[in-house]
Amino acid sequence: MHEYSVMQQLIAALKEELKKKGIERIKEVKLEIGELTFLGKNQLSFAYEVMTKDTFLEGSELKVVTVGAEVKCDECGYQGGIEYVDDPAFHYNIPVISCPDCKNKPRIIHGKETTIVGVTALRDDQNE
Ligand SMILES: [Zn+2]
């Protein structure tokens, strides 16, 4: 599953960062994912739970926030969200990455990122 390989990298980076800061216990990790990553929130949470088991991250919670995509069109200057079409052949919504105004291919500014935006640390004297 794609979510597993993404989560594996994120946890490795997270551990590294926490080690650098001397943080040994955390309560919560906040993760932002762009809507164009097509990662499932539930799958990510599940992967996090499985992979942090028996590590110092065990018991902490992963909060996933989806960030909308934003594109910029160099042709007409459009900047904003992307459109979706309901394709009956695939039975799901696929994003159309083209400018809604001039149909040119825009640049993707946001939507593909997977970023840890915050970590809530637990102090030693806190149990919850
Ligand atoms: Zn355009």
Residues whose N, C-alpha, C, O or C-beta is under 5 A from the ligand:
A	BS01	ZN	C73 E75 C76 G77 Y78 C99 D101 C102 K103 N104
